[in-house]
């Protein structure tokens, strides 16, 4: 049996309504973009990846504390294990948007010029952080709630010092600056803009160093804001990465020489 043709000649009964899939509205697309960006920020925040690495270490009977102090082995393994996970996630998520990781992290600026710029930033940043910490300790002494930097206990041997230096350079300078750049681009495009992103990432960066004392956390948060601002202006992680590496290296050398960070 054949279906009789209707007046349009299509064989479809025009009296029966046909459901047409609705396209998402602009508002729906923006909401979906914000939700996806928020999920990406969480994935690359370091929280899920560090919990994952910590779980593996605990399963292998590696403990975070030794004699009541942070264990250098634990900190090193968590940081070095977390770094490739965060970097890999950032690259995969950028590519999932059809973007180029090279453009997001390096733009088209010459790496050598950016590296020199980063070196020139080290001394001003060291002086700035020192002045902020000094002012906080004089004006708000209650914020100096940690008498001795807990990371200092990790620098009791040459091998521990070398391991901590690797962690500070790889997990600090490399991972944190790539991570910061990725998070800033997500905020800039979908989560309130670059200023919101700079504030949120700087607060989180400072809070992540709470074990060093609230005065140090505030100074480090401001330091993170400077590195974030530099990335937003120059669209390259090289200068923040180099200055971050120089800053961390100087802090380690200072502790070895003076006995305190």
Backbone torsions as a table, in degrees:
resi	resn	phi	psi	omega
1	UNK	NA	137.8	178.7
2	UNK	-102.9	150.9	178.9
3	UNK	-82.4	127.8	-179.5
4	UNK	-66.0	142.0	179.9
5	UNK	-74.3	142.6	174.0
6	UNK	-87.6	-170.3	-176.0
7	UNK	-65.9	-19.8	-179.8
8	UNK	-90.3	-9.9	179.9
9	UNK	80.7	13.8	-175.9
10	UNK	-97.1	-13.5	-177.3
11	UNK	81.3	8.1	-179.2
12	UNK	-108.1	131.8	179.5
13	UNK	-69.8	111.4	-176.5
14	UNK	-66.9	-16.1	-179.3
15	UNK	-78.6	-14.2	179.5
16	UNK	-92.9	120.3	-179.1
17	UNK	-67.1	138.7	179.1
18	UNK	-105.3	127.2	179.6
19	UNK	-79.4	125.7	178.9
20	UNK	-106.4	127.3	179.5
21	UNK	-58.3	133.8	-179.5
22	UNK	-83.3	131.5	174.8
23	UNK	-77.7	141.1	177.9
24	UNK	-61.9	139.7	179.2
25	UNK	-74.1	170.6	177.9
26	UNK	-59.7	-38.0	178.7
27	UNK	-65.2	-41.3	179.2
28	UNK	-64.2	-41.5	179.6
29	UNK	-64.0	-41.3	179.3
30	UNK	-65.0	-38.7	178.3
31	UNK	-64.7	-40.3	178.3
32	UNK	-66.0	-39.9	178.1
33	UNK	-63.7	-41.7	178.7
34	UNK	-64.9	-41.7	179.3
35	UNK	-63.8	-42.8	179.3
36	UNK	-65.7	-42.3	179.2
37	UNK	-62.9	-40.9	178.9
38	UNK	-63.0	-40.7	177.7
39	UNK	-64.2	-40.5	179.3
40	UNK	-66.3	-38.4	176.7
41	UNK	-61.4	-44.2	179.1
42	UNK	-63.3	-44.5	-178.3
43	UNK	-61.4	-36.4	-177.9
44	UNK	-98.7	10.1	179.9
45	UNK	-74.4	-17.1	-176.0
46	UNK	97.4	-15.6	-178.4
47	UNK	-67.3	-57.2	-178.4
48	UNK	-66.4	-36.3	-177.9
49	UNK	-70.2	-40.2	178.7
50	UNK	-70.5	-35.6	174.8
51	UNK	-63.2	-39.3	178.8
52	UNK	-63.7	-48.3	-179.8
53	UNK	-65.4	-40.7	178.5
54	UNK	-61.5	-40.0	178.1
55	UNK	-61.9	-41.0	177.7
56	UNK	-64.0	-41.0	179.9
57	UNK	-66.5	-42.0	178.5
58	UNK	-63.9	-37.4	177.5
59	UNK	-65.4	-28.5	177.7
60	UNK	-90.0	10.6	176.8
61	UNK	66.3	31.0	171.9
62	UNK	-96.5	125.5	-173.9
63	UNK	-106.9	148.5	-176.2
64	UNK	-74.7	-23.2	-175.8
65	UNK	-115.0	146.8	175.9
66	UNK	-141.1	117.1	-176.5
67	UNK	57.1	37.4	177.8
68	UNK	78.2	3.9	179.9
69	UNK	-119.3	156.9	174.7
70	UNK	-57.5	131.4	-179.6
71	UNK	-83.5	128.6	-178.2
72	UNK	-60.6	-36.9	179.2
73	UNK	-63.7	-43.1	179.5
74	UNK	-61.4	-51.1	-178.5
75	UNK	-60.1	-42.7	-179.2
76	UNK	-63.8	-46.8	-177.4
77	UNK	-67.9	-40.5	178.7
78	UNK	-63.4	-46.2	-177.7
79	UNK	-66.7	-47.1	-178.3
80	UNK	-69.9	-29.2	175.7
81	UNK	-76.3	-33.6	-179.1
82	UNK	-73.3	-33.1	-173.9
83	UNK	-58.1	-54.6	-179.7
84	UNK	-64.4	-28.5	178.8
85	UNK	-67.0	-47.2	-179.9
86	UNK	-65.4	-45.2	-179.6
87	UNK	-63.9	-42.6	179.3
88	UNK	-64.2	-42.4	177.4
89	UNK	-61.5	-44.7	-179.3
90	UNK	-59.6	-44.9	-179.3
91	UNK	-65.1	-45.3	-179.5
92	UNK	-62.2	-42.5	-178.7
93	UNK	-68.6	-37.9	177.3
94	UNK	-63.1	-44.7	179.5
95	UNK	-66.6	-30.6	179.0
96	UNK	-65.0	-21.1	176.7
97	UNK	-91.5	3.5	-177.7
98	UNK	76.1	18.7	-179.6
99	UNK	-99.5	168.0	179.1
100	UNK	-103.6	121.7	176.3
101	UNK	-56.8	-34.6	179.4
102	UNK	-62.8	-42.9	179.8
103	UNK	-68.2	-37.7	-179.0
104	UNK	-67.5	-41.1	-172.8
105	UNK	-95.6	-24.0	-174.2
106	UNK	-128.0	-14.9	-177.9
107	UNK	51.2	-138.9	179.8
108	UNK	-119.5	14.0	-178.6
109	UNK	-75.4	140.6	177.4
110	UNK	-61.1	127.9	-176.3
111	UNK	-61.9	-36.2	-177.4
112	UNK	-65.7	-42.0	178.5
113	UNK	-64.1	-42.2	179.0
114	UNK	-64.2	-37.9	179.5
115	UNK	-65.5	-42.4	178.1
116	UNK	-63.0	-42.0	177.5
117	UNK	-59.8	-40.9	178.3
118	UNK	-64.2	-39.9	177.8
119	UNK	-62.9	-41.3	-178.8
120	UNK	-66.4	-21.1	-179.7
121	UNK	-80.8	-18.4	-170.3
122	UNK	-60.2	-53.2	-176.2
123	UNK	-64.0	-47.1	176.9
124	UNK	-58.8	-37.9	179.8
125	UNK	-69.3	-40.0	176.8
126	UNK	-60.6	-44.6	179.6
127	UNK	-66.1	-40.9	-179.6
128	UNK	-63.5	-45.0	179.0
129	UNK	-64.4	-41.6	179.1
130	UNK	-60.6	-42.5	179.7
131	UNK	-66.9	-40.0	178.6
132	UNK	-63.4	-46.1	-179.7
133	UNK	-63.8	-42.1	179.4
134	UNK	-62.6	-44.7	179.8
135	UNK	-63.5	-41.9	179.6
136	UNK	-64.3	-39.2	-177.9
137	UNK	-72.7	-27.2	178.0
138	UNK	-82.7	-39.4	-175.0
139	UNK	-92.7	-32.3	-179.0
140	UNK	-133.0	69.6	-175.1
141	UNK	-61.2	-23.2	-179.9
142	UNK	-63.6	-22.9	179.6
143	UNK	-72.8	-16.9	178.0
144	UNK	-85.4	72.9	-172.3
145	UNK	-95.5	2.0	176.5
146	UNK	-124.9	112.2	-174.9
147	UNK	-71.0	-37.2	-177.0
148	UNK	-130.2	129.7	-179.4
149	UNK	-60.2	121.0	-177.4
150	UNK	-63.5	-23.5	178.8
151	UNK	-71.4	-18.8	178.4
152	UNK	-63.5	-28.9	179.4
153	UNK	-66.8	-15.5	-179.2
154	UNK	-85.2	-8.5	-175.1
155	UNK	-105.1	46.6	-176.0
156	UNK	-97.1	-4.8	177.6
157	UNK	-145.6	164.2	-179.2
158	UNK	-64.0	-42.8	-179.7
159	UNK	-64.2	-42.1	178.8
160	UNK	-64.1	-37.5	179.3
161	UNK	-65.6	-42.7	178.3
162	UNK	-63.0	-43.9	179.7
163	UNK	-62.7	-41.6	-179.6
164	UNK	-67.7	-36.2	177.8
165	UNK	-63.6	-41.0	177.9
166	UNK	-62.9	-43.1	178.2
167	UNK	-62.1	-43.6	-178.3
168	UNK	-64.9	-34.3	-178.1
169	UNK	-83.5	-44.5	-177.3
170	UNK	-78.7	-53.1	-178.0
171	UNK	-75.4	-27.0	179.8
172	UNK	-90.1	-70.5	-173.4
173	UNK	-63.9	-44.8	-174.6
174	UNK	-81.1	-61.2	-174.0
175	UNK	-62.3	-48.4	-172.9
176	UNK	-65.9	-34.1	-179.6
177	UNK	-76.4	-37.7	173.8
178	UNK	-65.3	-43.4	178.0
179	UNK	-60.3	-45.7	-178.9
180	UNK	-61.9	-43.4	179.9
181	UNK	-62.3	-42.9	179.7
182	UNK	-62.8	-47.6	-178.6
183	UNK	-62.4	-40.6	-179.8
184	UNK	-62.9	-38.1	179.1
185	UNK	-67.9	-34.3	177.9
186	UNK	-67.0	-44.4	177.8
187	UNK	-65.3	-40.9	-176.7
188	UNK	-61.2	-37.8	-173.6
189	UNK	-92.5	-30.0	-170.9
190	UNK	-136.2	-11.3	-169.8
191	UNK	-126.2	39.8	172.2
192	UNK	109.1	-9.3	176.7
193	UNK	106.3	171.5	-175.0
194	UNK	-65.7	-34.6	-179.3
195	UNK	-66.1	-44.3	176.8
196	UNK	-60.1	-44.3	179.6
197	UNK	-61.7	-41.1	-179.7
198	UNK	-64.9	-41.6	179.6
199	UNK	-65.9	-48.5	-176.4
200	UNK	-64.1	-47.5	-177.9
201	UNK	-67.4	-34.0	179.5
202	UNK	-70.3	-41.2	176.4
203	UNK	-62.6	-43.1	179.4
204	UNK	-65.8	-38.2	179.5
205	UNK	-64.0	-44.4	178.1
206	UNK	-66.9	-43.5	-179.3
207	UNK	-63.1	-30.0	179.5
208	UNK	-67.0	-13.1	179.6
209	UNK	-109.6	26.1	-176.1
210	UNK	-61.6	-25.9	-178.4
211	UNK	-66.0	-16.9	179.0
212	UNK	-89.8	-0.4	-179.1
213	UNK	108.5	150.5	-177.0
214	UNK	-68.8	-30.9	176.8
215	UNK	-64.9	-42.7	177.2
216	UNK	-66.5	-36.4	179.5
217	UNK	-61.6	-41.9	179.2
218	UNK	-64.5	-45.9	-179.8
219	UNK	-63.2	-41.1	-179.5
220	UNK	-70.1	-35.1	174.8
221	UNK	-61.1	-42.6	176.4
222	UNK	-65.0	-37.1	177.3
223	UNK	-62.4	-43.1	176.9
224	UNK	-62.3	-35.3	177.8
225	UNK	-64.3	-37.5	178.3
226	UNK	-64.9	-47.7	179.5
227	UNK	-63.5	-38.2	177.2
228	UNK	-65.2	-41.7	178.8
229	UNK	-62.5	-40.4	179.2
230	UNK	-62.9	-41.7	178.7
231	UNK	-63.1	-44.7	-178.3
232	UNK	-62.7	-33.3	179.6
233	UNK	-78.1	-38.3	-171.5
234	UNK	-106.1	-16.6	177.8
235	UNK	58.8	34.7	175.1
236	UNK	-142.6	138.2	179.4
237	UNK	-86.9	-3.0	-173.4
238	UNK	-65.0	-50.3	-178.8
239	UNK	-62.2	-49.4	175.7
240	UNK	-60.1	-37.4	-178.6
241	UNK	-65.6	-45.4	-178.9
242	UNK	-67.6	-43.7	179.6
243	UNK	-67.4	-35.4	176.4
244	UNK	-63.6	-44.2	178.4
245	UNK	-62.9	-43.4	178.9
246	UNK	-64.5	-40.6	178.9
247	UNK	-62.1	-49.6	-179.5
248	UNK	-62.8	-39.9	-179.7
249	UNK	-63.9	-42.2	179.2
250	UNK	-64.0	-39.5	179.5
251	UNK	-62.4	-40.0	178.9
252	UNK	-67.0	-45.0	178.7
253	UNK	-62.5	-40.7	179.3
254	UNK	-60.5	-42.3	180.0
255	UNK	-65.2	-41.9	-178.7
256	UNK	-63.8	-33.7	-177.5
257	UNK	-84.8	-49.0	-173.3
258	UNK	-94.9	-16.4	178.5
259	UNK	89.6	-0.2	177.9
260	UNK	-152.5	147.9	178.2
261	UNK	-91.4	NA	NA
